[in-house]
Amino acid sequence: MHDDQPASPTYVVGDVHGHRDELAEALREKGLIDSDDDWSGGESTLWFLGDFVDRGPDGVGVIDLVMRLERQAATAGGRCGTLLGNHEILLLGMYHFGDTEVPSDFGPRSFARSWEINGGLLEDQDRLTPQHIEWLSSRPMLTLAADHLLMHSDTLEYLGWGEDIDEINTRGREILEGSDIQAWWDVWRRMTTRYAFRGPDGADVAQQLMDRLGGERIVHGHSVIADQLGIHPAQIEGPYLYAGGKALGIDGGLFVGGPCLIVPLPWEPED
């Protein structure tokens, strides 16, 4: 921003995994929704980084809440956006393909099998409507917000779908609007990978990705912070800044007892 007007605040939310009530409580604490769970964030921007469903009791309730907040935020002059997580791909794949076998040289595979072993809930499938399917299928994979590159998975696999954010999002949407089970499975498989920005080369890898796609810092969910730090999720109090300050992990591990992190951007650790 180069004018005298301060930018409206931007927040990001990691993996919710069906924990609607915990999400609503965390949003209320930030003043982004009111006691009726309606948008009260004014002109703020709020981005969800995916994984609304599986492993928790009310995935469709989370989706319904976010869909409503998206409409209400726009009316108020704010914005509520959503990226696709790998569990949205799994939910949609289960909906479209069920136990249809995916052609593979590595033994039997199906969305139903992966959905079941990754915490899929029949209640979520039963409550899905065509409106849910259409909305989820049109969500982007990547975006830029407040000079940050937002992505669900801490992986380079997104580059397999394009050279820039627009190409990647367009290709992702084409796949989800189609019926090529192999292409669908490839999205699921690629988005389950992780830890691209860890290790001694992590900062360089993160910078190379931003050189291609934009942003001054990567923000991702997908990989539980506690797993990266080797501690219990209940000990997590904030996001995890690493890779020389070039990557920010925000998955607090809500489904394993960690917090629902609502993180303002830019975020810096307290002294």
Residue pairs with C-beta under 8 A, 6 or more apart in sequence:
1 7
7 146
8 42
8 43
8 44
8 45
8 78
9 44
9 45
9 264
10 44
10 45
10 46
10 47
10 145
10 146
10 264
10 265
11 30
11 32
11 44
11 45
11 46
11 47
11 262
11 263
11 264
11 265
12 46
12 47
12 48
12 49
12 145
12 148
12 150
12 219
12 250
12 262
12 263
12 265
13 23
13 26
13 46
13 47
13 48
13 49
13 250
13 260
13 261
13 262
13 263
14 49
14 51
14 221
14 249
14 250
14 251
14 252
14 254
14 260
14 261
14 263
15 49
15 50
15 51
15 85
15 87
15 221
15 222
15 251
15 254
15 255
16 22
16 23
16 48
16 51
16 52
16 56
16 62
16 254
16 260
17 51
17 52
17 53
17 54
17 55
17 56
17 59
17 87
17 119
17 254
17 255
18 52
18 53
18 54
18 55
18 56
18 57
18 58
18 59
18 61
18 62
18 121
18 124
18 255
19 56
19 57
19 58
19 62
19 254
19 255
19 260
20 56
20 57
20 58
20 61
20 62
20 65
21 58
22 254
22 260
23 62
23 65
23 260
24 33
24 37
24 65
25 260
26 259
26 260
26 261
26 262
27 33
27 46
27 262
28 34
28 35
29 262
30 41
30 262
31 40
31 41
32 39
32 40
32 41
32 44
32 46
32 262
33 39
33 40
33 41
33 69
34 40
37 65
38 68
38 72
39 68
39 69
39 72
39 73
39 75
39 76
39 78
39 80
41 73
41 76
41 78
42 76
42 77
42 78
43 76
43 77
43 78
44 73
44 78
44 79
45 78
45 79
45 80
45 81
45 145
45 146
46 69
46 73
46 78
46 79
46 80
46 81
47 80
47 81
47 82
47 83
47 143
47 145
47 150
48 66
48 80
48 81
48 82
48 83
49 83
49 85
49 150
49 151
49 152
49 219
49 220
49 221
49 222
49 250
50 82
50 83
50 84
50 85
50 86
50 87
50 88
50 139
50 152
50 221
50 222
51 85
51 86
51 87
51 88
51 152
51 221
51 222
52 59
52 62
52 63
52 66
52 85
52 87
52 88
53 59
53 60
53 62
53 63
53 87
53 88
53 91
53 120
53 121
53 124
54 87
54 90
54 91
54 115
54 118
54 119
54 120
54 121
54 124
55 118
55 119
55 255
56 119
56 254
56 255
57 121
59 91
59 121
59 124
60 123
60 124
60 127
60 128
60 132
63 132
63 135
63 136
66 80
66 82
67 132
67 135
69 80
70 80
70 81
70 82
72 80
73 79
73 80
74 80
81 140
81 143
81 145
82 139
83 139
83 140
83 141
83 142
83 143
83 150
83 151
83 152
84 136
84 139
84 140
84 141
84 152
84 172
84 191
85 152
85 153
85 191
85 221
85 222
86 152
86 153
86 188
86 191
86 192
86 222
87 118
87 119
88 136
88 139
89 176
89 184
89 187
89 188
89 191
90 111
90 114
90 115
90 118
90 120
90 188
91 115
91 120
91 124
91 125
91 128
91 136
92 133
92 136
92 137
92 176
92 184
93 111
93 114
93 115
93 184
93 185
93 188
94 111
94 112
94 115
94 120
94 125
95 125
95 128
95 133
96 111
96 179
96 184
97 110
97 111
97 112
97 181
97 184
98 110
98 111
98 112
99 110
99 111
99 112
99 113
100 110
100 111
100 181
101 108
101 109
101 110
102 109
102 110
102 111
102 181
102 182
102 185
103 181
103 182
109 185
111 184
111 185
111 188
114 188
119 255
137 173
137 176
137 177
138 173
138 176
140 165
140 169
140 172
140 173
141 151
141 152
141 158
141 161
141 168
141 169
141 172
142 149
142 150
142 151
142 158
142 165
142 168
142 169
142 213
143 150
143 165
144 150
144 165
144 213
144 214
144 215
145 265
146 265
146 266
147 215
147 216
147 217
147 266
148 215
148 216
148 217
148 218
148 219
148 248
148 265
148 266
149 209
149 210
149 213
149 214
149 215
149 217
149 218
149 219
150 219
150 220
151 158
151 218
151 219
151 220
152 191
152 220
152 221
152 222
153 191
153 192
153 193
153 194
153 220
153 221
153 222
153 223
154 194
154 195
154 196
154 197
154 218
154 220
154 222
154 223
154 247
154 249
155 190
155 191
155 193
155 194
155 196
155 222
156 196
156 205
156 209
157 190
157 191
157 193
158 168
158 190
159 168
159 209
159 212
160 190
161 167
161 168
161 171
161 172
162 168
162 169
162 170
162 171
163 212
164 212
164 213
165 213
165 214
172 187
175 183
175 184
175 187
176 184
176 187
191 222
194 222
194 223
195 223
196 202
196 205
196 206
196 209
197 203
197 205
197 206
197 218
197 242
197 243
197 246
197 247
198 228
198 242
198 243
202 242
202 243
202 244
202 246
202 247
203 243
203 244
203 245
203 246
205 243
206 218
206 243
206 244
206 246
206 247
207 246
209 218
210 216
210 217
210 218
210 246
217 245
217 246
217 247
217 248
217 266
218 243
218 246
218 247
218 248
219 247
219 248
219 250
219 263
219 265
220 247
220 248
220 249
220 250
220 251
221 249
221 250
221 251
222 251
223 249
223 251
224 233
224 251
224 252
224 253
224 256
224 258
225 233
225 236
225 239
225 240
225 249
225 250
225 251
225 252
225 253
225 258
226 232
226 233
226 235
226 236
226 253
226 256
226 258
227 253
228 240
228 242
228 249
229 236
229 240
232 257
233 252
233 253
233 256
233 257
233 258
234 257
234 258
236 252
236 253
236 258
236 259
236 261
237 259
238 261
238 263
238 267
238 269
239 248
239 249
239 250
239 252
239 261
239 263
239 267
240 248
240 249
240 250
241 247
241 248
241 267
241 268
241 269
242 248
242 249
248 263
248 267
250 261
250 263
251 261
252 258
252 259
252 260
252 261
254 260
